[in-house]
Amino acid sequence: MKAKSFLPVLMSVLLLAGPGVMMAEDLKAIPLMQFQSDTGRPLMHVLKERKSSRAFSPRKLPRRVLSNLLWAANGINRPASGGRTAPSATNQQEIDIYVATADGLYLFDAKRRQLWPVLKQDIRAMTGQQAYIQDAPVNLIFVADYTRMTGTPAEDRDLYAAADTGFISQNIYLYCASEGLSTVVRGGIDRAALANIMKLRPEQRIILAQSVGYPKK
Ligand SMILES: Cc1cc2nc3c(=O)[nH]c(=O)nc-3n(C[C@H](O)[C@H](O)[C@H](O)COP(=O)(O)O)c2cc1C
């Protein structure tokens, strides 16, 4: 089997054995598109527009927009080193982004530019405790994997995981301001219930969630 065709199989095995999440049988992986670096509004305009919005149209995000959004969030911007658009403590890159949509739950793989299926279930409403959340076509869940934080003293891990999530969240805010999308980062989450449905391992911790979609007209 060629290395390329072996990768999805390997990912399936890793997802089953590693992160402790079930591979969703009928949910297909979504290949993401190459990010577009020639779009977007000037930074100062984007900063002027950045805000939290809590009214979403149910309109789905096109794959192109979802691809750009996730690249902006924490994609690879220096392929030679694997560097990301968001900084992370000791470059441990411990924050995973899970993507909850009406079709199911996916895991963003920045290296392979894929969304891997995790759960064939619409868990959007469970990613928070406010009514508007289920209207948003995309709810992102930021999960720290503490097994990647061995370079950080145990007492600093929560702090650094929270800080690293903040950078990712702000990247999303800026992309949304540039694209005219609505977004809000959220800490009001029943973490135990959500971790349970996501079948997270004990070393994985939900930090924050963030809703994204088109503004409600
Ligand atoms: C760590 C954190 C947790 C937040 N949790 C929630 C939340 O659970 N629900 C919500 O509607 N907004 C939440 N927000 C959004 C804030 O309410 C919002 O950023 C604040 O009111 C300032 O508004 P602005 O973002 O438009 O400047 C949170 C923001 C941060 C930084």
The ligand as a Gaussian input file, in Angstrom:
#p B3LYP/6-31G(d) Opt

LIG

0 1
 C      -13.065000      33.418000      28.037000
 C      -14.349000      33.957000      27.447000
 C      -15.537000      33.290000      27.706000
 C      -16.741000      33.753000      27.146000
 N      -17.896000      33.040000      27.343000
 C      -19.031000      33.448000      26.729000
 C      -20.228000      32.660000      26.843000
 O      -20.255000      31.602000      27.447000
 N      -21.335000      33.097000      26.210000
 C      -21.348000      34.263000      25.483000
 O      -22.411000      34.605000      24.934000
 N      -20.247000      35.022000      25.359000
 C      -19.081000      34.640000      25.954000
 N      -17.928000      35.375000      25.793000
 C      -17.946000      36.585000      24.957000
 C      -17.891000      37.828000      25.803000
 O      -19.140000      38.007000      26.484000
 C      -17.570000      39.053000      24.927000
 O      -16.299000      38.905000      24.367000
 C      -17.658000      40.340000      25.734000
 O      -18.979000      40.644000      26.113000
 C      -17.098000      41.540000      24.965000
 O      -17.816000      41.696000      23.756000
 P      -17.047000      41.782000      22.361000
 O      -16.383000      40.463000      22.127000
 O      -18.110000      42.072000      21.342000
 O      -16.039000      42.873000      22.479000
 C      -16.741000      34.944000      26.364000
 C      -15.531000      35.610000      26.125000
 C      -14.345000      35.124000      26.647000
 C      -13.055000      35.845000      26.352000

